[in-house]
Amino acid sequence: MDAQVLGRAALTFAFLLLSLGIVTWRQSRAFEANQALDALRRQVSVVQAERIELERDIQVRRSLGNIVTAAEAIGMVTPHAEQIVILGKDGAS
């Protein structure tokens, strides 16, 4: 074999190995970025589920049944019809 052909073959082989190494490095970086993105998406899902659970809890606690129960627990009573005063716009009864 001629030295020039052997040199070209070695150079071509080295270039091929370098190209494969660069592609592998790039793919591994993309894989790491994908894993980080997946972790962030999972965190967002967990936080959204917590927010929905808190909103549901707020709705339950705002319900009239809960408010009446809590008011009765601290000694408040429901007024009778004659105890209710409806005020007008100007504050007159």
N, CA, C and O atoms as a CHARMM CRD file, in Angstrom:
* protein
*
  372
    1    1 MET  N      0.82500  -1.18600   0.00000 PROA 1      0.00000
    2    1 MET  CA     0.00000   0.00000   0.00000 PROA 1      0.00000
    3    1 MET  C      0.86500   1.24500   0.00000 PROA 1      0.00000
    4    1 MET  O      1.93000   1.29100   0.61600 PROA 1      0.00000
    5    2 ASP  N      0.40400   2.19800  -0.67100 PROA 2      0.00000
    6    2 ASP  CA     1.10400   3.46600  -0.75600 PROA 2      0.00000
    7    2 ASP  C      0.94800   4.22900   0.55500 PROA 2      0.00000
    8    2 ASP  O     -0.10300   4.13000   1.18800 PROA 2      0.00000
    9    3 ALA  N      1.94500   4.97800   0.97700 PROA 3      0.00000
   10    3 ALA  CA     1.92200   5.72700   2.24400 PROA 3      0.00000
   11    3 ALA  C      0.84900   6.82200   2.20700 PROA 3      0.00000
   12    3 ALA  O      0.22200   7.12900   3.22000 PROA 3      0.00000
   13    4 GLN  N      0.65700   7.39100   1.04100 PROA 4      0.00000
   14    4 GLN  CA    -0.34700   8.46400   0.91500 PROA 4      0.00000
   15    4 GLN  C     -1.76400   7.90300   1.10400 PROA 4      0.00000
   16    4 GLN  O     -2.59300   8.54000   1.75400 PROA 4      0.00000
   17    5 VAL  N     -2.04600   6.73300   0.54900 PROA 5      0.00000
   18    5 VAL  CA    -3.36100   6.10000   0.69800 PROA 5      0.00000
   19    5 VAL  C     -3.56800   5.70000   2.15100 PROA 5      0.00000
   20    5 VAL  O     -4.66100   5.87000   2.69000 PROA 5      0.00000
   21    6 LEU  N     -2.52900   5.17000   2.78800 PROA 6      0.00000
   22    6 LEU  CA    -2.61700   4.77900   4.19000 PROA 6      0.00000
   23    6 LEU  C     -2.85900   6.01100   5.08000 PROA 6      0.00000
   24    6 LEU  O     -3.63200   5.95000   6.03700 PROA 6      0.00000
   25    7 GLY  N     -2.20900   7.09700   4.76200 PROA 7      0.00000
   26    7 GLY  CA    -2.39900   8.35100   5.51400 PROA 7      0.00000
   27    7 GLY  C     -3.82400   8.87100   5.37100 PROA 7      0.00000
   28    7 GLY  O     -4.43300   9.30100   6.35000 PROA 7      0.00000
   29    8 ARG  N     -4.35700   8.83200   4.14700 PROA 8      0.00000
   30    8 ARG  CA    -5.73900   9.27500   3.93500 PROA 8      0.00000
   31    8 ARG  C     -6.73300   8.38600   4.67500 PROA 8      0.00000
   32    8 ARG  O     -7.70400   8.86900   5.25800 PROA 8      0.00000
   33    9 ALA  N     -6.47600   7.08200   4.64300 PROA 9      0.00000
   34    9 ALA  CA    -7.36600   6.14500   5.34000 PROA 9      0.00000
   35    9 ALA  C     -7.33900   6.41100   6.84300 PROA 9      0.00000
   36    9 ALA  O     -8.38100   6.40600   7.49800 PROA 9      0.00000
   37   10 ALA  N     -6.13100   6.64500   7.39000 PROA 10     0.00000
   38   10 ALA  CA    -6.01200   6.93100   8.82100 PROA 10     0.00000
   39   10 ALA  C     -6.70900   8.25300   9.15600 PROA 10     0.00000
   40   10 ALA  O     -7.39800   8.35600  10.17100 PROA 10     0.00000
   41   11 LEU  N     -6.52900   9.24500   8.31300 PROA 11     0.00000
   42   11 LEU  CA    -7.16400  10.54900   8.53700 PROA 11     0.00000
   43   11 LEU  C     -8.68200  10.43200   8.43800 PROA 11     0.00000
   44   11 LEU  O     -9.40300  11.03300   9.23500 PROA 11     0.00000
   45   12 THR  N     -9.17100   9.66800   7.47000 PROA 12     0.00000
   46   12 THR  CA   -10.60600   9.45800   7.32000 PROA 12     0.00000
   47   12 THR  C    -11.17200   8.73000   8.53000 PROA 12     0.00000
   48   12 THR  O    -12.24100   9.08100   9.02900 PROA 12     0.00000
   49   13 PHE  N    -10.45300   7.71600   9.00000 PROA 13     0.00000
   50   13 PHE  CA   -10.89600   6.96200  10.16900 PROA 13     0.00000
   51   13 PHE  C    -10.91300   7.86000  11.42400 PROA 13     0.00000
   52   13 PHE  O    -11.84700   7.79500  12.22400 PROA 13     0.00000
   53   14 ALA  N     -9.89200   8.68200  11.58300 PROA 14     0.00000
   54   14 ALA  CA    -9.83100   9.60000  12.72200 PROA 14     0.00000
   55   14 ALA  C    -10.98000  10.61600  12.64600 PROA 14     0.00000
   56   14 ALA  O    -11.59600  10.93200  13.66300 PROA 14     0.00000
   57   15 PHE  N    -11.26200  11.11800  11.45800 PROA 15     0.00000
   58   15 PHE  CA   -12.36700  12.06000  11.28200 PROA 15     0.00000
   59   15 PHE  C    -13.70500  11.39500  11.61500 PROA 15     0.00000
   60   15 PHE  O    -14.57100  12.01200  12.23400 PROA 15     0.00000
   61   16 LEU  N    -13.86800  10.13500  11.20300 PROA 16     0.00000
   62   16 LEU  CA   -15.08100   9.39000  11.50200 PROA 16     0.00000
   63   16 LEU  C    -15.24900   9.21000  13.00800 PROA 16     0.00000
   64   16 LEU  O    -16.33800   9.41600  13.54300 PROA 16     0.00000
   65   17 LEU  N    -14.17900   8.83100  13.68600 PROA 17     0.00000
   66   17 LEU  CA   -14.24500   8.66800  15.14200 PROA 17     0.00000
   67   17 LEU  C    -14.54700   9.99000  15.84100 PROA 17     0.00000
   68   17 LEU  O    -15.32900  10.02200  16.79100 PROA 17     0.00000
   69   18 LEU  N    -13.94400  11.06300  15.38800 PROA 18     0.00000
   70   18 LEU  CA   -14.20400  12.38000  15.96500 PROA 18     0.00000
   71   18 LEU  C    -15.66000  12.78400  15.74500 PROA 18     0.00000
   72   18 LEU  O    -16.29600  13.31600  16.65500 PROA 18     0.00000
   73   19 SER  N    -16.18000  12.54300  14.57400 PROA 19     0.00000
   74   19 SER  CA   -17.58300  12.86500  14.27500 PROA 19     0.00000
   75   19 SER  C    -18.52600  12.06700  15.16700 PROA 19     0.00000
   76   19 SER  O    -19.48300  12.61700  15.71100 PROA 19     0.00000
   77   20 LEU  N    -18.26000  10.78800  15.31500 PROA 20     0.00000
   78   20 LEU  CA   -19.09800   9.94900  16.17600 PROA 20     0.00000
   79   20 LEU  C    -19.02000  10.40500  17.63300 PROA 20     0.00000
   80   20 LEU  O    -20.02200  10.38900  18.34900 PROA 20     0.00000
   81   21 GLY  N    -17.85100  10.80400  18.05600 PROA 21     0.00000
   82   21 GLY  CA   -17.68500  11.30800  19.42700 PROA 21     0.00000
   83   21 GLY  C    -18.47900  12.58300  19.65700 PROA 21     0.00000
   84   21 GLY  O    -19.10900  12.74600  20.70200 PROA 21     0.00000
   85   22 ILE  N    -18.45100  13.48300  18.69000 PROA 22     0.00000
   86   22 ILE  CA   -19.20100  14.73800  18.80400 PROA 22     0.00000
   87   22 ILE  C    -20.69900  14.46700  18.82400 PROA 22     0.00000
   88   22 ILE  O    -21.42800  15.07200  19.61000 PROA 22     0.00000
   89   23 VAL  N    -21.16100  13.57100  17.97300 PROA 23     0.00000
   90   23 VAL  CA   -22.58400  13.22700  17.93100 PROA 23     0.00000
   91   23 VAL  C    -23.00800  12.60000  19.26300 PROA 23     0.00000
   92   23 VAL  O    -24.06400  12.93200  19.80000 PROA 23     0.00000
   93   24 THR  N    -22.18700  11.69900  19.78700 PROA 24     0.00000
   94   24 THR  CA   -22.50200  11.06200  21.06900 PROA 24     0.00000
   95   24 THR  C    -22.56000  12.09000  22.18800 PROA 24     0.00000
   96   24 THR  O    -23.46700  12.05300  23.01900 PROA 24     0.00000
   97   25 TRP  N    -21.60800  13.00100  22.21700 PROA 25     0.00000
   98   25 TRP  CA   -21.59500  14.05300  23.24800 PROA 25     0.00000
   99   25 TRP  C    -22.84700  14.92100  23.14500 PROA 25     0.00000
  100   25 TRP  O    -23.48700  15.22800  24.15100 PROA 25     0.00000
  101   26 ARG  N    -23.18800  15.31200  21.91600 PROA 26     0.00000
  102   26 ARG  CA   -24.36500  16.16000  21.71500 PROA 26     0.00000
  103   26 ARG  C    -25.64400  15.44100  22.13800 PROA 26     0.00000
  104   26 ARG  O    -26.52200  16.04100  22.75900 PROA 26     0.00000
  105   27 GLN  N    -25.74600  14.16000  21.80200 PROA 27     0.00000
  106   27 GLN  CA   -26.93100  13.38700  22.16900 PROA 27     0.00000
  107   27 GLN  C    -27.03100  13.21700  23.68900 PROA 27     0.00000
  108   27 GLN  O    -28.12700  13.26300  24.24800 PROA 27     0.00000
  109   28 SER  N    -25.90500  13.02300  24.34600 PROA 28     0.00000
  110   28 SER  CA   -25.94300  12.87900  25.80600 PROA 28     0.00000
  111   28 SER  C    -26.35300  14.19000  26.46700 PROA 28     0.00000
  112   28 SER  O    -27.07000  14.17700  27.46700 PROA 28     0.00000
  113   29 ARG  N    -25.91300  15.31100  25.92900 PROA 29     0.00000
  114   29 ARG  CA   -26.33000  16.62000  26.45900 PROA 29     0.00000
  115   29 ARG  C    -27.83200  16.82900  26.24600 PROA 29     0.00000
  116   29 ARG  O    -28.51800  17.34700  27.12700 PROA 29     0.00000
  117   30 ALA  N    -28.33000  16.43500  25.10400 PROA 30     0.00000
  118   30 ALA  CA   -29.76300  16.55700  24.83000 PROA 30     0.00000
  119   30 ALA  C    -30.56000  15.64400  25.76100 PROA 30     0.00000
  120   30 ALA  O    -31.63400  16.02700  26.22300 PROA 30     0.00000
  121   31 PHE  N    -30.05700  14.46000  26.03800 PROA 31     0.00000
  122   31 PHE  CA   -30.72000  13.52800  26.94400 PROA 31     0.00000
  123   31 PHE  C    -30.78300  14.11400  28.35500 PROA 31     0.00000
  124   31 PHE  O    -31.81400  14.01100  29.01900 PROA 31     0.00000
  125   32 GLU  N    -29.69500  14.72600  28.81600 PROA 32     0.00000
  126   32 GLU  CA   -29.67000  15.35800  30.13700 PROA 32     0.00000
  127   32 GLU  C    -30.67200  16.51500  30.20100 PROA 32     0.00000
  128   32 GLU  O    -31.38300  16.66900  31.19400 PROA 32     0.00000
  129   33 ALA  N    -30.72300  17.31200  29.15700 PROA 33     0.00000
  130   33 ALA  CA   -31.66500  18.42700  29.12000 PROA 33     0.00000
  131   33 ALA  C    -33.10000  17.91900  29.12800 PROA 33     0.00000
  132   33 ALA  O    -33.97000  18.51300  29.76400 PROA 33     0.00000
  133   34 ASN  N    -33.34500  16.82700  28.42600 PROA 34     0.00000
  134   34 ASN  CA   -34.67500  16.21600  28.40200 PROA 34     0.00000
  135   34 ASN  C    -35.06700  15.71200  29.78100 PROA 34     0.00000
  136   34 ASN  O    -36.21900  15.86300  30.18800 PROA 34     0.00000
  137   35 GLN  N    -34.12700  15.11400  30.50500 PROA 35     0.00000
  138   35 GLN  CA   -34.40400  14.64200  31.86000 PROA 35     0.00000
  139   35 GLN  C    -34.73400  15.81000  32.78400 PROA 35     0.00000
  140   35 GLN  O    -35.64800  15.71200  33.60200 PROA 35     0.00000
  141   36 ALA  N    -34.00300  16.90300  32.66000 PROA 36     0.00000
  142   36 ALA  CA   -34.27700  18.08500  33.47900 PROA 36     0.00000
  143   36 ALA  C    -35.65800  18.65100  33.15300 PROA 36     0.00000
  144   36 ALA  O    -36.39200  19.05900  34.05300 PROA 36     0.00000
  145   37 LEU  N    -36.00900  18.67500  31.88700 PROA 37     0.00000
  146   37 LEU  CA   -37.32100  19.16200  31.47200 PROA 37     0.00000
  147   37 LEU  C    -38.43300  18.27900  32.02300 PROA 37     0.00000
  148   37 LEU  O    -39.45400  18.78600  32.48700 PROA 37     0.00000
  149   38 ASP  N    -38.24600  16.97500  31.97600 PROA 38     0.00000
  150   38 ASP  CA   -39.23400  16.04800  32.53400 PROA 38     0.00000
  151   38 ASP  C    -39.40100  16.26200  34.03300 PROA 38     0.00000
  152   38 ASP  O    -40.52000  16.22300  34.54300 PROA 38     0.00000
  153   39 ALA  N    -38.29500  16.48800  34.74200 PROA 39     0.00000
  154   39 ALA  CA   -38.37000  16.72900  36.18800 PROA 39     0.00000
  155   39 ALA  C    -39.15300  18.00700  36.46800 PROA 39     0.00000
  156   39 ALA  O    -39.95900  18.04700  37.39700 PROA 39     0.00000
  157   40 LEU  N    -38.92400  19.05100  35.67600 PROA 40     0.00000
  158   40 LEU  CA   -39.66400  20.30400  35.85600 PROA 40     0.00000
  159   40 LEU  C    -41.14400  20.11800  35.56200 PROA 40     0.00000
  160   40 LEU  O    -41.99200  20.67300  36.26100 PROA 40     0.00000
  161   41 ARG  N    -41.45800  19.34600  34.53700 PROA 41     0.00000
  162   41 ARG  CA   -42.86600  19.08200  34.22300 PROA 41     0.00000
  163   41 ARG  C    -43.54900  18.33000  35.35400 PROA 41     0.00000
  164   41 ARG  O    -44.70500  18.60600  35.67500 PROA 41     0.00000
  165   42 ARG  N    -42.84000  17.37500  35.96400 PROA 42     0.00000
  166   42 ARG  CA   -43.41200  16.65300  37.10700 PROA 42     0.00000
  167   42 ARG  C    -43.65800  17.60600  38.27100 PROA 42     0.00000
  168   42 ARG  O    -44.69300  17.52400  38.93300 PROA 42     0.00000
  169   43 GLN  N    -42.71500  18.50800  38.52400 PROA 43     0.00000
  170   43 GLN  CA   -42.88300  19.47200  39.61300 PROA 43     0.00000
  171   43 GLN  C    -44.07700  20.38400  39.34500 PROA 43     0.00000
  172   43 GLN  O    -44.84900  20.67500  40.25800 PROA 43     0.00000
  173   44 VAL  N    -44.23300  20.82900  38.11900 PROA 44     0.00000
  174   44 VAL  CA   -45.36900  21.68400  37.75900 PROA 44     0.00000
  175   44 VAL  C    -46.67800  20.92900  37.97600 PROA 44     0.00000
  176   44 VAL  O    -47.64700  21.49700  38.47900 PROA 44     0.00000
  177   45 SER  N    -46.70900  19.65600  37.59900 PROA 45     0.00000
  178   45 SER  CA   -47.92200  18.85700  37.78800 PROA 45     0.00000
  179   45 SER  C    -48.26100  18.72400  39.26700 PROA 45     0.00000
  180   45 SER  O    -49.42600  18.82100  39.65200 PROA 45     0.00000
  181   46 VAL  N    -47.24700  18.50400  40.09400 PROA 46     0.00000
  182   46 VAL  CA   -47.48000  18.36400  41.53800 PROA 46     0.00000
  183   46 VAL  C    -48.00600  19.67400  42.11500 PROA 46     0.00000
  184   46 VAL  O    -48.93900  19.67000  42.91800 PROA 46     0.00000
  185   47 VAL  N    -47.42000  20.77900  41.71400 PROA 47     0.00000
  186   47 VAL  CA   -47.84500  22.07700  42.22600 PROA 47     0.00000
  187   47 VAL  C    -49.26700  22.39800  41.75800 PROA 47     0.00000
  188   47 VAL  O    -50.06300  22.94000  42.52600 PROA 47     0.00000
  189   48 GLN  N    -49.58600  22.07300  40.52100 PROA 48     0.00000
  190   48 GLN  CA   -50.94900  22.30300  40.03200 PROA 48     0.00000
  191   48 GLN  C    -51.95400  21.45100  40.79400 PROA 48     0.00000
  192   48 GLN  O    -53.04900  21.91800  41.10600 PROA 48     0.00000
  193   49 ALA  N    -51.60000  20.22000  41.09300 PROA 49     0.00000
  194   49 ALA  CA   -52.49900  19.35600  41.86700 PROA 49     0.00000
  195   49 ALA  C    -52.70000  19.91400  43.27300 PROA 49     0.00000
  196   49 ALA  O    -53.80900  19.87800  43.80600 PROA 49     0.00000
  197   50 GLU  N    -51.62900  20.43000  43.87200 PROA 50     0.00000
  198   50 GLU  CA   -51.75000  21.04200  45.20300 PROA 50     0.00000
  199   50 GLU  C    -52.64700  22.27800  45.15500 PROA 50     0.00000
  200   50 GLU  O    -53.45500  22.49700  46.05700 PROA 50     0.00000
  201   51 ARG  N    -52.50400  23.08700  44.10100 PROA 51     0.00000
  202   51 ARG  CA   -53.32700  24.28200  43.96100 PROA 51     0.00000
  203   51 ARG  C    -54.79800  23.90900  43.83400 PROA 51     0.00000
  204   51 ARG  O    -55.65600  24.54100  44.45000 PROA 51     0.00000
  205   52 ILE  N    -55.08800  22.89300  43.04200 PROA 52     0.00000
  206   52 ILE  CA   -56.47700  22.44400  42.86700 PROA 52     0.00000
  207   52 ILE  C    -57.03000  21.93200  44.19800 PROA 52     0.00000
  208   52 ILE  O    -58.18200  22.19500  44.54500 PROA 52     0.00000
  209   53 GLU  N    -56.19800  21.20100  44.93500 PROA 53     0.00000
  210   53 GLU  CA   -56.63300  20.68400  46.23400 PROA 53     0.00000
  211   53 GLU  C    -56.91000  21.83500  47.20900 PROA 53     0.00000
  212   53 GLU  O    -57.88700  21.79100  47.95600 PROA 53     0.00000
  213   54 LEU  N    -56.05900  22.85800  47.20200 PROA 54     0.00000
  214   54 LEU  CA   -56.27800  24.01700  48.07300 PROA 54     0.00000
  215   54 LEU  C    -57.54100  24.78100  47.67900 PROA 54     0.00000
  216   54 LEU  O    -58.29700  25.21600  48.54800 PROA 54     0.00000
  217   55 GLU  N    -57.77300  24.94700  46.37900 PROA 55     0.00000
  218   55 GLU  CA   -58.98700  25.62700  45.92800 PROA 55     0.00000
  219   55 GLU  C    -60.23100  24.85000  46.34400 PROA 55     0.00000
  220   55 GLU  O    -61.23500  25.44600  46.73500 PROA 55     0.00000
  221   56 ARG  N    -60.16800  23.53200  46.26300 PROA 56     0.00000
  222   56 ARG  CA   -61.29300  22.69800  46.68600 PROA 56     0.00000
  223   56 ARG  C    -61.52400  22.83700  48.19500 PROA 56     0.00000
  224   56 ARG  O    -62.66500  22.91400  48.65200 PROA 56     0.00000
  225   57 ASP  N    -60.43100  22.86800  48.95800 PROA 57     0.00000
  226   57 ASP  CA   -60.52900  23.04000  50.40400 PROA 57     0.00000
  227   57 ASP  C    -61.13600  24.40200  50.75300 PROA 57     0.00000
  228   57 ASP  O    -61.94500  24.50500  51.67500 PROA 57     0.00000
  229   58 ILE  N    -60.74600  25.43800  50.01800 PROA 58     0.00000
  230   58 ILE  CA   -61.31200  26.77200  50.24200 PROA 58     0.00000
  231   58 ILE  C    -62.80700  26.76400  49.96300 PROA 58     0.00000
  232   58 ILE  O    -63.58000  27.34300  50.72700 PROA 58     0.00000
  233   59 GLN  N    -63.22400  26.12000  48.88300 PROA 59     0.00000
  234   59 GLN  CA   -64.64700  26.06300  48.56300 PROA 59     0.00000
  235   59 GLN  C    -65.43100  25.34100  49.65700 PROA 59     0.00000
  236   59 GLN  O    -66.53000  25.76300  50.01800 PROA 59     0.00000
  237   60 VAL  N    -64.86600  24.25300  50.18300 PROA 60     0.00000
  238   60 VAL  CA   -65.54200  23.52200  51.25700 PROA 60     0.00000
  239   60 VAL  C    -65.65100  24.39900  52.49600 PROA 60     0.00000
  240   60 VAL  O    -66.70800  24.44900  53.12500 PROA 60     0.00000
  241   61 ARG  N    -64.58000  25.08500  52.85300 PROA 61     0.00000
  242   61 ARG  CA   -64.58600  25.91800  54.05400 PROA 61     0.00000
  243   61 ARG  C    -65.46500  27.15600  53.89500 PROA 61     0.00000
  244   61 ARG  O    -65.93200  27.70300  54.89400 PROA 61     0.00000
  245   62 ARG  N    -65.69700  27.60600  52.68100 PROA 62     0.00000
  246   62 ARG  CA   -66.56100  28.76600  52.43900 PROA 62     0.00000
  247   62 ARG  C    -68.04200  28.38800  52.40000 PROA 62     0.00000
  248   62 ARG  O    -68.90000  29.27000  52.35600 PROA 62     0.00000
  249   63 SER  N    -68.34800  27.10900  52.41700 PROA 63     0.00000
  250   63 SER  CA   -69.73600  26.69000  52.30200 PROA 63     0.00000
  251   63 SER  C    -70.52800  27.15800  53.52500 PROA 63     0.00000
  252   63 SER  O    -69.98500  27.27800  54.62300 PROA 63     0.00000
  253   64 LEU  N    -71.80600  27.41500  53.31700 PROA 64     0.00000
  254   64 LEU  CA   -72.66500  27.92700  54.37300 PROA 64     0.00000
  255   64 LEU  C    -72.73300  26.96400  55.54600 PROA 64     0.00000
  256   64 LEU  O    -72.75800  27.39100  56.70100 PROA 64     0.00000
  257   65 GLY  N    -72.76200  25.67200  55.26000 PROA 65     0.00000
  258   65 GLY  CA   -72.81800  24.68400  56.34200 PROA 65     0.00000
  259   65 GLY  C    -71.61300  24.77300  57.26100 PROA 65     0.00000
  260   65 GLY  O    -71.76000  24.69500  58.48100 PROA 65     0.00000
  261   66 ASN  N    -70.43600  24.93200  56.70200 PROA 66     0.00000
  262   66 ASN  CA   -69.22700  25.06700  57.51500 PROA 66     0.00000
  263   66 ASN  C    -69.21600  26.36100  58.30200 PROA 66     0.00000
  264   66 ASN  O    -68.81400  26.38200  59.46500 PROA 66     0.00000
  265   67 ILE  N    -69.65500  27.43900  57.67600 PROA 67     0.00000
  266   67 ILE  CA   -69.65000  28.73200  58.35200 PROA 67     0.00000
  267   67 ILE  C    -70.62800  28.71100  59.52000 PROA 67     0.00000
  268   67 ILE  O    -70.30400  29.19600  60.60400 PROA 67     0.00000
  269   68 VAL  N    -71.81500  28.15700  59.31500 PROA 68     0.00000
  270   68 VAL  CA   -72.80700  28.08300  60.38900 PROA 68     0.00000
  271   68 VAL  C    -72.28300  27.21300  61.52600 PROA 68     0.00000
  272   68 VAL  O    -72.43000  27.57000  62.69500 PROA 68     0.00000
  273   69 THR  N    -71.68000  26.09200  61.20100 PROA 69     0.00000
  274   69 THR  CA   -71.13500  25.20200  62.22800 PROA 69     0.00000
  275   69 THR  C    -70.04200  25.89900  63.02900 PROA 69     0.00000
  276   69 THR  O    -70.01300  25.79700  64.25500 PROA 69     0.00000
  277   70 ALA  N    -69.14700  26.60200  62.35200 PROA 70     0.00000
  278   70 ALA  CA   -68.06700  27.30700  63.03500 PROA 70     0.00000
  279   70 ALA  C    -68.62200  28.44500  63.88700 PROA 70     0.00000
  280   70 ALA  O    -68.14100  28.67800  64.99500 PROA 70     0.00000
  281   71 ALA  N    -69.62900  29.15400  63.38100 PROA 71     0.00000
  282   71 ALA  CA   -70.22900  30.25500  64.14300 PROA 71     0.00000
  283   71 ALA  C    -70.91500  29.72500  65.39800 PROA 71     0.00000
  284   71 ALA  O    -70.79300  30.32500  66.46600 PROA 71     0.00000
  285   72 GLU  N    -71.62400  28.62500  65.28600 PROA 72     0.00000
  286   72 GLU  CA   -72.28300  28.04300  66.45400 PROA 72     0.00000
  287   72 GLU  C    -71.25400  27.53800  67.46200 PROA 72     0.00000
  288   72 GLU  O    -71.49400  27.57600  68.66900 PROA 72     0.00000
  289   73 ALA  N    -70.11700  27.06800  66.97400 PROA 73     0.00000
  290   73 ALA  CA   -69.07300  26.56500  67.87300 PROA 73     0.00000
  291   73 ALA  C    -68.49000  27.67600  68.73600 PROA 73     0.00000
  292   73 ALA  O    -68.01900  27.41000  69.84200 PROA 73     0.00000
  293   74 ILE  N    -68.51200  28.91700  68.25400 PROA 74     0.00000
  294   74 ILE  CA   -67.97400  30.03100  69.06300 PROA 74     0.00000
  295   74 ILE  C    -69.08800  30.81200  69.76000 PROA 74     0.00000
  296   74 ILE  O    -68.84600  31.89400  70.29700 PROA 74     0.00000
  297   75 GLY  N    -70.30100  30.27000  69.75300 PROA 75     0.00000
  298   75 GLY  CA   -71.38200  30.86900  70.52500 PROA 75     0.00000
  299   75 GLY  C    -72.29700  31.80000  69.75900 PROA 75     0.00000
  300   75 GLY  O    -73.16700  32.42000  70.37100 PROA 75     0.00000
  301   76 MET  N    -72.15100  31.92500  68.47800 PROA 76     0.00000
  302   76 MET  CA   -73.03200  32.78700  67.70000 PROA 76     0.00000
  303   76 MET  C    -74.34200  32.04100  67.43900 PROA 76     0.00000
  304   76 MET  O    -74.35900  30.81300  67.35100 PROA 76     0.00000
  305   77 VAL  N    -75.42200  32.78500  67.31700 PROA 77     0.00000
  306   77 VAL  CA   -76.73200  32.17700  67.06100 PROA 77     0.00000
  307   77 VAL  C    -77.31700  32.75900  65.78800 PROA 77     0.00000
  308   77 VAL  O    -76.95200  33.85900  65.37300 PROA 77     0.00000
  309   78 THR  N    -78.22100  32.02100  65.17200 PROA 78     0.00000
  310   78 THR  CA   -78.91400  32.49900  63.98800 PROA 78     0.00000
  311   78 THR  C    -80.01300  33.44900  64.45500 PROA 78     0.00000
  312   78 THR  O    -80.79400  33.08700  65.33500 PROA 78     0.00000
  313   79 PRO  N    -80.09600  34.65000  63.89300 PROA 79     0.00000
  314   79 PRO  CA   -81.11200  35.61000  64.34700 PROA 79     0.00000
  315   79 PRO  C    -82.51100  35.18100  63.91700 PROA 79     0.00000
  316   79 PRO  O    -82.69700  34.51100  62.90100 PROA 79     0.00000
  317   80 HSD  N    -83.47300  35.58600  64.71200 PROA 80     0.00000
  318   80 HSD  CA   -84.87100  35.35500  64.36600 PROA 80     0.00000
  319   80 HSD  C    -85.31500  36.46500  63.42500 PROA 80     0.00000
  320   80 HSD  O    -84.60900  37.46100  63.27100 PROA 80     0.00000
  321   81 ALA  N    -86.46000  36.31100  62.80100 PROA 81     0.00000
  322   81 ALA  CA   -86.94100  37.27200  61.81200 PROA 81     0.00000
  323   81 ALA  C    -87.07400  38.67400  62.39400 PROA 81     0.00000
  324   81 ALA  O    -86.76600  39.65300  61.71400 PROA 81     0.00000
  325   82 GLU  N    -87.52900  38.78800  63.64300 PROA 82     0.00000
  326   82 GLU  CA   -87.72300  40.11700  64.22800 PROA 82     0.00000
  327   82 GLU  C    -86.39700  40.78100  64.59900 PROA 82     0.00000
  328   82 GLU  O    -86.36300  41.98300  64.86100 PROA 82     0.00000
  329   83 GLN  N    -85.31100  40.01600  64.62300 PROA 83     0.00000
  330   83 GLN  CA   -83.99900  40.57400  64.95800 PROA 83     0.00000
  331   83 GLN  C    -83.24700  41.08600  63.71700 PROA 83     0.00000
  332   83 GLN  O    -82.22000  41.75200  63.84700 PROA 83     0.00000
  333   84 ILE  N    -83.74700  40.78200  62.54200 PROA 84     0.00000
  334   84 ILE  CA   -83.07100  41.16800  61.30200 PROA 84     0.00000
  335   84 ILE  C    -83.51400  42.55700  60.89400 PROA 84     0.00000
  336   84 ILE  O    -84.71100  42.82400  60.78800 PROA 84     0.00000
  337   85 VAL  N    -82.56100  43.44200  60.66300 PROA 85     0.00000
  338   85 VAL  CA   -82.84500  44.79600  60.21800 PROA 85     0.00000
  339   85 VAL  C    -82.18300  44.98500  58.86400 PROA 85     0.00000
  340   85 VAL  O    -80.97800  44.77400  58.72400 PROA 85     0.00000
  341   86 ILE  N    -82.96000  45.38000  57.87000 PROA 86     0.00000
  342   86 ILE  CA   -82.41900  45.61100  56.54200 PROA 86     0.00000
  343   86 ILE  C    -82.22200  47.10700  56.37900 PROA 86     0.00000
  344   86 ILE  O    -83.16900  47.88000  56.52800 PROA 86     0.00000
  345   87 LEU  N    -81.02700  47.51100  56.07900 PROA 87     0.00000
  346   87 LEU  CA   -80.71000  48.92500  55.93500 PROA 87     0.00000
  347   87 LEU  C    -80.88300  49.35900  54.47200 PROA 87     0.00000
  348   87 LEU  O    -80.61700  48.60300  53.53700 PROA 87     0.00000
  349   88 GLY  N    -81.33400  50.59100  54.32000 PROA 88     0.00000
  350   88 GLY  CA   -81.47100  51.15000  52.98400 PROA 88     0.00000
  351   88 GLY  C    -80.15500  51.69700  52.48800 PROA 88     0.00000
  352   88 GLY  O    -79.11400  51.52600  53.12200 PROA 88     0.00000
  353   89 LYS  N    -80.21400  52.35600  51.35200 PROA 89     0.00000
  354   89 LYS  CA   -79.00400  52.92300  50.77000 PROA 89     0.00000
  355   89 LYS  C    -78.36500  53.98500  51.64200 PROA 89     0.00000
  356   89 LYS  O    -77.14300  54.03700  51.78300 PROA 89     0.00000
  357   90 ASP  N    -79.19900  54.82800  52.22300 PROA 90     0.00000
  358   90 ASP  CA   -78.65900  55.94100  53.00900 PROA 90     0.00000
  359   90 ASP  C    -78.40900  55.56000  54.46500 PROA 90     0.00000
  360   90 ASP  O    -78.01900  56.41100  55.26400 PROA 90     0.00000
  361   91 GLY  N    -78.62300  54.32100  54.81600 PROA 91     0.00000
  362   91 GLY  CA   -78.34300  53.85700  56.17900 PROA 91     0.00000
  363   91 GLY  C    -79.58200  53.88600  57.04100 PROA 91     0.00000
  364   91 GLY  O    -79.50300  53.49000  58.20300 PROA 91     0.00000
  365   92 ALA  N    -80.72500  54.33200  56.54400 PROA 92     0.00000
  366   92 ALA  CA   -81.95400  54.35700  57.33800 PROA 92     0.00000
  367   92 ALA  C    -82.58000  52.97100  57.32400 PROA 92     0.00000
  368   92 ALA  O    -82.44700  52.22400  56.35600 PROA 92     0.00000
  369   93 SER  N    -83.26900  52.63800  58.42600 PROA 93     0.00000
  370   93 SER  CA   -83.87700  51.32100  58.49300 PROA 93     0.00000
  371   93 SER  C    -85.32200  51.35300  58.05200 PROA 93     0.00000
  372   93 SER  O    -85.98900  50.31800  58.04800 PROA 93     0.00000
